[in-house]
Amino acid sequence: MIAKKSENILLIILRYFREGKCLEAIICLKRIFSGKEQSLLGLDLEYTLKQLKLENDSEACKKLIDYARLSHPGWVDLLCSLLQYYVERERGNANVIDHFENLFKNTKWLLDEQRSQIYQYLCKQVVTEQYKIVQIMKRKAKDSEAVKRASHAQETLESKSLQIFQEMGREVNIKNMQKLKLLNANQQMKIYFKGFKFDRAADCDKVEKEQNLLLTSPKQDQITYHYYKGRILIFHSKFVDASQHLTQVLQECPRTQKGLSCARQVLKYLIPINMFMGRYPKKELIEQFKEYDLLCTSVKQGNIAGLQEAIDKYRTIWIKRSLLILMDQLKVLCYRNLCRKVWLINQKVNKIYLNQFQKAFQISHPQNSNPTISEVCCIIANLIYLQLIQGQIYLNNQKEVYAITLSPDPFKNRPHEINWQN
């Protein structure tokens, strides 16, 4: 089909829908969502609806070969919803939220084998549009009240998006379109992660309960799933499993511009959790992620002051990546490495007085230049409880000082073997 330049783009999309030309339809839809079809703003809704209905029942449809001959009133509803949504979005009107819901709920008409690619594109567009609406509303706002309404719209859109995916999920199950189930779950997890609701995101992860669902889903959806699964496992302090999922994503990222961008996103989380397994990034990698330079060096050396400096300096980054709690767990790892250095300096003896650890803590943490024996006892007792040190604290009655008796290999347990939820 050759389209005229002046022809209504909605009519062109309708023909592509009808003929099952998914890629061509997606190209046109991308132009609309990116705001490049300003001519739509001047269209009359009733007249456009009539045009679409006439086109859908036209003689041209009857001339198509049998496998492509297909018309459906749902496509007309979808394109009318698209027009209404686009106009309200570009104007920054508050009632765009209702049109947003109508548009994406109408995508169920695309749930057939021939047009599932278009459905998948629109499904992924939900979260993107959710944030674009708020941006446009804020840009068009003329007073402080309008800005507040735009900010409040974010929460409403998040709720609407989840309702859309729940309805889509029911339709996918009814039609038993197995390959779309994982896409639906991934998009819900994306919404929860954007809203920092990690506990709710974990509820969406039902993939492992459905046999072969992960293996039968498209590769791109598998990669997305492993990324979010890894993030959820970080939240639950299961670093070994998280590392496995994120490493798999890294290995399967395509060597394209988009794939490299995906790899960078994964490494932001993989670098800190790999430290719990004694894997520290190489110099070439640190050059790309400067925020991890001081952090990795400090943890490896047992430098408490350096670690605290790295946490404070890049605090906004750790908060944005939801890694601030992980930074506190790295402090425990840093203390463990510092205690191991004291043990090595003492030639791996099995009995060390706590005042030696006290001196090490003074040097390593100048801001707390005079830690008491009680504080040292508390820190080491926690390390013993977490099984990061194999030993026992006791009071030497003769000298009235605290000491620790260590097992032959007190640091044999690796940090990743520890149940950090303790």
Disulfide bonds with the S-S distance in Angstrom:
none
